[in-house]
Amino acid sequence: MTTTQLPRPALAAPESAEPPADGTTLVHRLIEARAKRTPHALAATAGRERLTYRDLNARANRLARTLRAAGVRTEQPVALLMERSLEMLVGFLAVLKSGGAAVLLDPGHPDQRLRTVAAATRPRLLLTLEYLRRRLPELPAVLLDTDRPEIDRQAPDDLNVPVHLDNLAYLVHTSGSTGEPKRVGVLHRSVAHSVATHQAGHRITADDRAAWISPPGSSAVVGEIWPYLAAGASVHAAPAGIVADVEDLRDWLLRYAVTKAFLPMPLAELMVNLDWPTDSDLRLVTIGSDTVRRWASAALPFEVAVSCGSAEANGVTSSLVPWDGRLTNRTATAADRAGLPPVGRPWPDVRLHLLDAALRAVPAGAIGEICVDSPELARGYLGAAGLTADRFVPNPYGRPGTRLYRTGDLGRMRPDGHLEHHGRTDRDIKIRGFRVSPAEIEAELLKLPGIRDAAVVAVEGGTEDTDRRLVGYVVADPRPDAARIVAYLAERLPAYLVPAAVTFLDRMPLTPNGKVDRASLPSPDWVSMARCGEHREPRDALEAGIADAFGEVLGRTGVGAEDNFFHLGGDSLTGARLAQRLRALLGKRVPLRVIFQNPTPATLAGRLRA
């Protein structure tokens, strides 16, 4: 039987006089060529700071020479701990030029998580800013926001460090089933190919102004910055706090005349439902997700497309290829809109196979595991040979020596060649656009004194607009305070791995073969988590209106004046929805940071009265 696979569109040149990247040229060489060709063109901004291509390349060259002088050699890890900033952009480019492998860290993660990652990757140096230096004091560091004469005296011209396409370019970390984050090693070949496919699929030209919105530790950063800089476009870093408020983010996109932006699905759903001026410069919003729950309006002044990828395989599918057959909010027919948006067709040179557990092709139209044969596959999980062998398997359908990446995602091919996502083969789940392994959270829970057993599952929200939330179930003696358990996890795990509620059980329900019967776990105890003391009814119209808004956003009833929005299951994304509801209720804007500081109807009402 032949494999069920999606068609492979050919690379098409963007609507520009310049051809796209060829997919085999190292990205830092493309930037060097840009610096020679258009040295004074704007490369990047962060707030009021600006970098031309000449300055970006020269600063990266000086820093790369500093790294080499410090002993950085081929594939040696160099950690980057910075917010979205020009310093991070220079640092990332410098590591690529030096031959090292950039370890992308997110300052938004807890200190314990950063230390765990640093201990596992053992970077030779840490590139960071002075105010972040204390986060990893044990690593030798180069500070990029202070005067560094050893950097400034280095030559600004291009280096000729030999770098091969199959050398490591960067490392990112994903949630791991072993209880530790997985270290994904991504190759220069993957970055080079991604640059070419994005330029062709997104029709990138030197006139584009791209938004850099993804967290600094995310592999999505690669698609937000390098395809645009290689094309001579400009990249604009969103301020750290602005992403949490969708209206502020929209206004920032408009103020900086951004033409193209990438957004995770939960954030994109909020953004496309805002009011947009008809003369917006924004032309394309790409949603990164495996499941998009609704079509964006065709009346928006920009196109909305879906793409799907992973750290292990980089870009997998896009609804923009081929361009003439793209499926967006503008091109979707009534028949398309009758179902959910598919995740698109494979990027050029990417083969997708839908297979069963024995790696046999499923019949046409059947659901199978999505397996990827691509130039963009990662080397694997560093330091985890068994896990790598399980996921990166010999390719029975390709050239000898090639590999398939078993994504663990289930998919079905539509008759029109678009791929639908149909869940997972394993326990991994998607929360707010991140792939989450419950085992990692359970391992942290079991470190707490008194907890004998733990299980973590995802539950659907109470309304159509509410995202899935993580819920922890624990068997403990004595029982600690649930809010303290959540606080403990928040100190050690990224926010997307922290359960919104913890429910105590006398014992775990088990299946006949002795495994946790997750389907029999009770509904989460949202109320006990949310209540700060005794239940109190709202005392006036303002408190009552805010309590009602809490309930509408979270799908809860009987919200009291002292109930905590975030303990009820709220997060930054549902908080953004709450801010929109409150604006409609009060006729004025309520910043998300005010909601974070005042998470109960009583305290929020008091703040608003003041």
Order of alpha helices (4+ residues) and beta strands (2+ residues): beta-alpha-beta-beta-alpha-beta-alpha-beta-alpha-beta-beta-alpha-beta-beta-alpha-beta-alpha-beta-alpha-beta-alpha-beta-beta-beta-alpha-beta-beta-beta-beta-alpha-beta-beta-beta-beta-beta-alpha-beta-beta-alpha-beta-alpha-alpha-alpha-alpha-alpha
